[in-house]
């Protein structure tokens, strides 16, 4: 069983371990997320290796800086062959527009397909209480919608948001807007506890709510049999999507 909606988070310590996981899971899932831990330990060569092998790589570095710095980082990520790149929506409209222009210009100059460029709204570890603690006003959902509107205005392809906001986002922005949902727990991922995630759903619930892609890390990579865990989640999604058809 395969699901292109599943992106496996390669949140492991080494490139050797990451490549071994990708070999075991490549024909079950839709791609792989390379985040801060793995990128810091292994650098850009791992992204190049995965991309050159035909894997879809979501480079999850959450760029958030002045517009020029983010634009040059996004250009470099595009040159690596990343299939999807994220920035922080809280960097503002100008920053996101600069990132988009950099991705498109770099892709055109290098004759490659431009990456999907998405913006992080509010991290899935943030509850209303933590949001208020950091100076936020209103609720997390209010903030997610504000930042998603800004992302849409900037011309980006979509957002990263928790599965709990997915249905509202899908309703507001339509079927073409990419919604990537981390914070997947429960269901076929029941071997993992909630960990540090505050706003979670099961894989099938997230997809039923309208997620374009779900990012699954510990429920797969920490399972005794990673491939079996991925296959179970893929089967769960297939069953749920068949029921919705």
C-alpha positions as CSV (number, residue, x, y, z in Angstrom):
1,X,0.0,0.0,0.0
2,X,1.3,3.4,-1.0
3,X,0.2,7.0,-0.2
4,X,1.7,10.0,-1.9
5,X,0.1,12.1,0.9
6,X,2.6,10.8,3.5
7,X,5.8,12.7,3.9
8,X,8.2,10.9,6.3
9,X,10.2,13.1,8.6
10,X,13.7,11.9,8.6
11,X,14.4,13.2,12.1
12,X,17.3,10.9,12.7
13,X,21.0,11.5,13.7
14,X,22.9,10.6,10.6
15,X,22.7,10.6,6.8
16,X,23.4,6.8,6.8
17,X,20.3,6.2,8.9
18,X,18.3,8.6,6.8
19,X,19.3,7.0,3.5
20,X,18.6,3.5,5.0
21,X,15.1,4.7,6.0
22,X,14.4,6.3,2.6
23,X,15.4,3.0,0.9
24,X,12.9,1.1,3.1
25,X,10.1,3.5,2.7
26,X,10.4,5.0,-0.8
27,X,7.7,2.9,-2.5
28,X,5.3,3.3,0.4
29,X,5.3,7.1,0.9
30,X,5.2,10.3,-1.1
31,X,8.5,11.9,0.0
32,X,10.8,12.8,2.9
33,X,11.2,15.8,5.1
34,X,14.7,16.9,6.0
35,X,14.6,19.2,9.0
36,X,17.0,21.1,11.2
37,X,18.6,18.2,13.0
38,X,19.5,16.2,9.9
39,X,20.4,19.2,7.8
40,X,22.7,20.6,10.6
41,X,24.5,17.2,11.0
42,X,24.7,16.3,7.3
43,X,24.4,19.5,5.3
44,X,23.1,20.1,1.8
45,X,24.7,17.0,0.2
46,X,22.0,14.7,1.7
47,X,19.3,16.8,0.1
48,X,21.1,16.6,-3.2
49,X,21.5,12.9,-2.9
50,X,17.8,12.3,-2.2
51,X,16.7,14.7,-4.9
52,X,19.0,13.3,-7.5
53,X,17.7,9.8,-6.7
54,X,14.2,11.0,-7.6
55,X,12.8,11.6,-4.1
56,X,10.5,14.5,-3.3
57,X,12.3,16.4,-0.5
58,X,10.5,18.8,1.8
59,X,13.3,21.0,3.1
60,X,11.8,22.0,6.5
61,X,14.2,24.8,7.7
62,X,11.5,27.4,8.4
63,X,13.4,30.4,7.1
64,X,12.6,33.5,9.1
65,X,14.9,36.5,8.6
66,X,15.1,39.8,6.7
67,X,13.7,39.5,3.2
68,X,17.1,39.4,1.4
69,X,18.5,36.7,3.7
70,X,15.5,34.5,3.3
71,X,15.4,35.1,-0.5
72,X,19.1,34.0,-0.8
73,X,18.4,30.9,1.4
74,X,15.4,29.9,-0.7
75,X,17.4,30.3,-3.9
76,X,20.1,28.0,-2.4
77,X,17.5,25.5,-1.4
78,X,16.0,25.6,-4.9
79,X,19.4,24.8,-6.4
80,X,19.7,21.8,-4.1
81,X,16.6,20.3,-5.8
82,X,14.2,20.6,-2.9
83,X,10.7,19.8,-4.0
84,X,9.1,21.9,-1.2
85,X,10.5,24.6,1.0
86,X,9.0,26.5,4.0
87,X,9.4,29.9,5.5
88,X,7.7,31.5,8.5
89,X,4.6,33.5,7.6
90,X,5.3,35.7,10.6
91,X,8.3,37.1,8.6
92,X,5.7,39.3,6.8
93,X,4.4,39.9,3.3
94,X,7.6,41.4,1.9
95,X,9.7,38.5,3.1
96,X,7.4,35.9,1.6
97,X,7.2,37.8,-1.7
98,X,11.0,38.0,-1.9
99,X,11.2,34.2,-1.2
100,X,8.7,33.5,-3.9
101,X,10.6,35.6,-6.5
102,X,13.9,34.0,-5.5
103,X,12.5,30.5,-6.0
104,X,11.0,31.3,-9.4
105,X,14.0,33.1,-10.7
106,X,16.4,30.4,-9.6
107,X,14.3,27.6,-11.0
108,X,14.0,29.4,-14.3
109,X,17.8,30.2,-14.5
110,X,18.6,26.5,-13.7
111,X,15.8,25.1,-15.9
112,X,14.3,23.1,-13.1
113,X,10.7,22.9,-11.9
114,X,10.1,25.5,-9.1
115,X,9.6,24.1,-5.7
116,X,6.4,24.4,-3.7
117,X,6.9,27.3,-1.4
118,X,4.8,27.2,1.8
119,X,4.6,29.2,5.0
120,X,4.5,28.0,8.6
121,X,1.6,29.6,10.4
122,X,1.7,28.5,14.1
123,X,3.8,25.6,15.3
124,X,1.8,22.5,16.3
125,X,3.4,22.6,19.8
126,X,1.7,25.9,20.5
127,X,-1.5,25.9,22.5
128,X,-3.7,28.9,23.2
129,X,-2.0,29.2,26.6
130,X,1.5,29.2,25.1
131,X,0.4,31.7,22.4
132,X,-0.9,34.1,25.1
133,X,2.3,33.6,27.1
134,X,4.4,34.8,24.1
135,X,2.2,37.9,23.6
136,X,-0.3,36.6,21.2
137,X,-3.8,38.0,21.1
138,X,-6.9,36.0,20.5
139,X,-6.7,32.3,19.8
140,X,-4.2,30.1,17.9
141,X,-6.9,29.5,15.2
142,X,-7.3,33.3,14.7
143,X,-3.6,33.7,14.2
144,X,-3.4,30.7,11.8
145,X,-6.1,32.3,9.7
146,X,-4.5,35.7,9.7
147,X,-1.1,34.3,8.6
148,X,-2.7,32.0,6.0
149,X,-4.4,35.1,4.5
150,X,-1.1,36.9,4.4
151,X,0.5,33.8,2.8
152,X,-2.2,33.7,0.1
153,X,-1.7,37.4,-0.6
154,X,2.1,36.8,-1.0
155,X,1.4,34.3,-3.7
156,X,2.8,31.3,-2.0
157,X,1.6,27.8,-2.7
158,X,0.2,27.1,0.8
159,X,0.8,26.7,4.5
160,X,1.9,24.5,7.3
161,X,-0.8,24.3,9.9
162,X,-2.0,21.8,12.5
163,X,-4.7,19.3,11.4
164,X,-7.2,21.1,13.7
165,X,-7.2,24.2,11.4
166,X,-7.1,22.3,8.1
167,X,-10.9,22.2,7.4
168,X,-11.2,25.9,7.9
169,X,-8.2,26.6,5.7
170,X,-9.5,24.3,3.0
171,X,-12.9,26.0,3.1
172,X,-11.5,29.5,2.9
173,X,-8.7,29.0,0.3
174,X,-10.1,26.2,-2.0
175,X,-8.8,23.0,-3.4
176,X,-5.6,24.2,-5.0
177,X,-4.1,25.7,-1.8
178,X,-1.4,23.3,-0.4
179,X,-2.0,22.4,3.3
180,X,0.8,20.5,5.0
181,X,-0.1,19.1,8.4
182,X,2.4,17.8,11.0
183,X,1.3,16.8,14.4
184,X,0.0,13.4,13.3
185,X,-0.8,11.1,16.1
186,X,-3.3,8.3,16.9
187,X,-5.1,6.1,14.3
188,X,-2.5,4.0,12.4
189,X,0.1,6.1,14.3
190,X,-1.1,4.9,17.7
191,X,2.3,3.6,18.8
192,X,3.4,7.1,19.4
193,X,2.3,9.3,22.3
194,X,1.4,12.9,21.8
195,X,4.9,14.0,22.7
196,X,5.4,17.7,22.4
197,X,2.5,18.3,20.0
198,X,-0.5,20.3,21.3
199,X,-2.8,20.3,18.3
200,X,-3.0,16.8,16.7
201,X,-5.2,14.4,14.7
202,X,-5.0,10.9,13.3
203,X,-3.7,10.5,9.7
204,X,-7.1,9.8,8.3
205,X,-8.8,12.6,10.2
206,X,-6.2,15.1,8.9
207,X,-6.7,14.0,5.3
208,X,-10.5,13.9,5.6
209,X,-10.3,17.5,6.9
210,X,-8.5,18.5,3.7
211,X,-4.7,18.1,4.2
212,X,-2.7,17.9,1.0
213,X,0.1,16.1,2.8
214,X,0.7,14.8,6.3
215,X,4.1,14.8,7.8
216,X,4.7,11.7,10.0
217,X,7.8,11.3,12.0
218,X,8.0,9.3,15.2
219,X,5.0,7.2,14.6
220,X,6.9,5.7,11.7
221,X,10.6,6.1,12.4
222,X,10.4,5.1,16.1
223,X,8.2,2.0,15.3
224,X,9.8,-1.4,15.7
225,X,9.1,-1.9,11.9
226,X,9.1,1.4,10.1
227,X,7.9,0.0,6.8
228,X,5.0,-1.8,8.5
229,X,4.0,1.3,10.3
230,X,4.0,3.4,7.1
231,X,2.0,0.7,5.3
232,X,-0.6,0.8,8.0
233,X,-1.0,4.5,7.8
234,X,-1.2,4.3,4.0
235,X,-3.9,1.7,4.3
236,X,-5.8,3.8,6.8
237,X,-5.7,6.8,4.4
238,X,-6.8,4.6,1.4
239,X,-9.7,3.3,3.4
240,X,-10.8,6.8,4.5
241,X,-10.4,8.3,1.1
242,X,-12.4,5.5,-0.5
243,X,-15.2,6.1,2.0
244,X,-15.2,9.8,1.0
245,X,-15.3,9.1,-2.7
